[in-house]
Every structure is written in structure tokens, then in C-alpha cells.
């Protein structure tokens, strides 16, 4: 005979079991996406780039020329068309692209791919219309030795004003050169700040930008001298040595490089990378 308390407990448990199996009340099963969505964000110079795309896998299939036919418009991923946005104007393989958001389509080929930016964000590969194209251009695919299982888009080789956008899947890599001009904009900002009265002036940063981007080196020299007079550090002195060398003042460049090494040893020890950089600079001037 079952004690009354235990019997009551058993009835309660049985009731719970029955309740969870009632129609419409089954536990939801969350399945993984076969082609998960990825958001890639990257700043190149002063331009923010965002790419939203889905990433299918090879899964032992023939991809280009098989699953993805040659000569047909592809959404450049899975599910929906890939979206790409730029916070400022850029160039893709030399083609002007204004700031904005676009749908990215491609037409794969054995020897060349067509890259398409569409202004129609609501379209899909099934109703794509060429009249919505902002730009379309060609690029050559590269066969790579290493297998890429999951479709991948990446921005790499990043410089102040450029980067490479790579589309990679299976053994195919598709390169797109991206330029994001900024020199004219930054030079104007620097000139305005330096011409202003009072305030903290970015002498070191301005001198470095002018040196790196081929601008007026006499201005860069004046600004780096102001920076070193205010705060003599090994990295400021190293830049001063490089600027002096480039304007042809070898004697002062060597003196600045030696001073940079002295400060670097004090701050980082004798194995500081600046010691070698300064030695190399001095050797190039002798």
C-alpha cells in the first residue's frame, strides 16, 4: 500500500508530465544555421566599412562551376544578398563609390569575376535587375593551395588610405582593391588647427602625417622641433631624425638619432627596437 503523502506527490508529477506533452506546448528546438550570418566591421583610415553576409560551407561539394554556376549572378554568400556599407566615399578597383549602403552581387567565372554593387537593398538574386547597378567591374580570381571550408570575406593589408577586400571559398580567392582617400581632408584639418590661436596643438601627430603622406616637409620639421622642445622622447626624436634626413640635414639627423637611442635605452633598455632603427638610419647617412 502506498502512503497517502507519496501517492499525492506521484499524482502531481504525473500531471506535470501530461501537461508538458499537451499539443502546442512542446519545448522549442533551436537548430544551428547551416550558413550562419556574419557582420564584419573595419575602419580604414577615416572610413568605417560594414559587411553583413551569410557563410555557407563547402561540405564536400563542388563549389564554383557546380553549386555556384559560372556566368550567373550570385548573392555572394547564402540566404539573403550580402550588404556592404561605407561611411565615406571609396574606390573599388578604381571605381568611385559614394558613401552609403549597397547590395553586393558577383558573377563568378573561371578566369574573371564581375563585382556588382546594387542600389536596391530589397532585391534578391531571384529578382536582381541590372538597372539598379551603381557600379560593376571585373577582377581576376586566384587559385590558392589551402582549402577554405567556410565562405569568408575579409579586409586586410590595411593602410591609412587603402585596404584589400578578399572573397575566399574552397580554393578560390577574389581580390578587390579598396581606396579610402583622406589626405586632403586631414591636411585641411591640420592647417586649420595649426593656424588657430592657443590650445593644444598636435605637433608630433601633424609632423608624422606630413612625413608619411609626402606633404610639406619644412612644416613637418618645424612641428617636430616644437614637439621635441615640449616633450623630448625617443619616438619624437626618431621622427625628427627621419624628417631631418629627408630634407638633407644629415648632421642634425645623426645627432637626433643618437639622442633617440639614448632616450630609448633609458626607457626600454638596450634591446629597444628604436636603437636598431636609429643605427640603421645613421648608417644610411654615412
N, C-alpha and C positions, 0 to 999 in steps of 0.2 A: 504493500500500500504506500502511495506517495504522500509525504507530509503535505499539509494544506499550503504552507508558505512556498515550498518548492514547486508545487503544481501551479500556483498563481504565477510564479516567475517564468515557468516554462510557457504558459499561455501567452504572456507578454512578449517573449522572444519570438514565438511562432507568429504572432500578429505583426511584429516588425518585419519578419521575413516575407510574409504575404504582401505587406504594404509596398516593399521595395520592388516587388515583381509585378505590380499593377501596370496595365497598359498606359503608355505615355509618361511613366515615371522611371524609366530605365536610366542608369548612370550614363552620362555623355562620354564617348570615347574620343580622345583627341589624337588624330593621326598626324604623323610628320608630313610636311610638304615634300613632294618629290623634286621640286625646284624652288627652294627657299628664296625669299626676297632679300636683297642686299642693298644697303644705302652706303655709297662711297662719298665722303666729303673731303675736300682738299683745297687748301689755299695756295695759289701760285702767284707770287708777288703780292698784289693787292686785290686779286680776283678770287672770289670763292666759287668753287665748282662743286656741284652735287649731281650724282648719278644714282638713279634708282632702277634696279633691274633684277630679274629672276635668274637663278643659277642652276640650269639642268646639268646632269652628269652624263658621261659617255655611256656607262653601263653596258660595255661590250658591244656597242652599236657602231656602225659606220656613220660618221657624222656628216662632214661636208662631201656632197656628191651622193649622199644616202639619205639620212634623216633630214638634213637640210640640203635641198636640191640646189645645184648651181643655177644661176641665172634667174632666181626668183627672190622677191622681196622677203626678207626675214626680219622678225621683230627684235633681233639681236638679244636673245635670251629666251625665256619661256613665259607663258601666261599672257601678260599684257605687254605692250610695246615699252621699250626702255625709254626713260625720261632723263634728260640732261639739262642742267641749268647753269648759267654764268651770271655773276653779279656785275660784270663789266664786259665791254666788247673784247672779243678774242679773234684770232685767226686759226682756222683748222686747215692744215696743208695749204696755207696761203689764202684761203677763202675767208672773207670778212663775215663774222657772226656777231650781231648786236647782243647786248645783254638781254637775257630772257630765258624762258624755259621751252624746250623742244622735245619732240619725239624722235628717237634715234632709230633709223632703219638701216639695213645693209642689204646688198645683193652680193652674196659670195660667188666667187669664180675661181677656177683653177689657177689662173695667172694674174688676175686682178679682182679687187673688190670695189664696189661702189658704196660710198658712205653718204647717207641722206639725213638731213635734219628737216623735219616737217614742222610746220607751224600749227598743225592740227593735233592737239593733245588728246582729243576724244576719239580719233580714228584708231583702227586696229589693222593688223596685217591683212585682214579679210576685206576691208573697205578702203585701203590705202589709195590715195589719189595724188598723182604726180603734181597736180596744180597747187597743192599745199606745200610743196618743197620750198624751203628757204635757200638751201644750197645742196648740191650733190657733187661729189668729186671722186676720183679714183685713187687707189693706193694698192701697193703690191703686198700680198701675203708672204710670210716667211715660214718655211718648214723648220720646226725645232725638233731636236733629238729627244727631249724629255716629254713624256706624256702628261698632259694636263687633264685630269679626270673631270673637274668641275669648271664650267664656263666662268671665266674670270675677266673682269675689267679692272685696269689699274692705271694710276697716274704716277709716273716715275721720272727719273732724270730731271728733277725739278730745279730750275734756276729762277732768278728774280723775274724774268720775263718769258719763260718758256717751260714746257714740260712735254713728255711723251705720253699719249694715251694708248694703251695696249689692249687689244681684244685677244684673248687666248683660250683655246679649247682644243682638246685632243693633241694634235701635233702641229697646229696652225697658230701663228701669231700675226696679227694685223696691226701695223703701226700707224698712228696718226700724230703728226706734229702739231702741237698747240703753242701759239704765241699769245702772250697777255701783256701788251705794251704798257709801260708805266714810267719810263724815264722822263718824258716831257712833263707829266703830271707832278712827279716828285721834285724835279728841278724847280718848277714854279713855286711849289710849297717851300722849298729850302730858301729860294731867293726872297720870298715874302717874309719869312721868319727872320732871316739874317739882316734884312733891311729895316726891320722893326726896332723900336726903341725899348730898351730894358728887357727884362725877362731872361729865363734860362735859354741859352742858345745851344743847339745840338752840334757843337763844333766837330767832335770826333765822328759822329754818325754822318754828318754832311760831307766831311772830308773823305770818309771811306766810300760813300756813294759816288762822289765825283771821281775818285780814283778808279773804282770798279767799273764805272759806266762811261769812261772816256770823256769826261766833262773838263771844264776849265781847271787845269792843274795848279795855276797860280792862286786861284781862290782856295783850292784844296790845301795848298801849302800854308796859306795864311790861317785857315781854320785849324789845321792840325797843330800849328805852332801855338795858337791860342789855347787849344785843348791841353797840350803838354805843359804850358805855363801854369794852367789852373790845376792840373792833376797829372803829374808825371808817373805813368805806369808803363810796364814793359810792353803791353799791347799797343798803347798810344805811341810810344817811341818807335815801335817796329813799323807801324803805318807811316810815321813821319820819315823814317829811313827809306821806305819804298817810294814815297812821293818825291823826296829829295833826289833819289836815284833816277827817277823817271824824268825829272826836269833838268837833269845833268849836273847837279851839285854833288859830285862824288865824295868830296872831303867831308861835307856835313852829313851826308848819308851814312858814311862809315862810322862817324862819331855817334850818330843817333842809334845805329845798330849795336854798337858796343855798349852804349848806355842801356839799351833794351835788354841785352843779355845780362848785364849786372843786376838789373831790377828783377829779371826773371829768375835768376839763381836765388836771390833773396826771398822771392815769393813762392817759388815752386821747387827749388833745389836744382842741382847741376844737371839733372836729366830732363829739365823743361824742354819741351819741343821748340820753344822760341829761341833757345840757344842755337840749335841746328839751323833754324830758318835764318837767323841773323848771320851765322857763319857762312851759309850759302850765299846770302846777299852780298856780304863783304867780298867773298871770293869772286863773284861775278863782276865786281867793280875794280878789282886789282889787275 
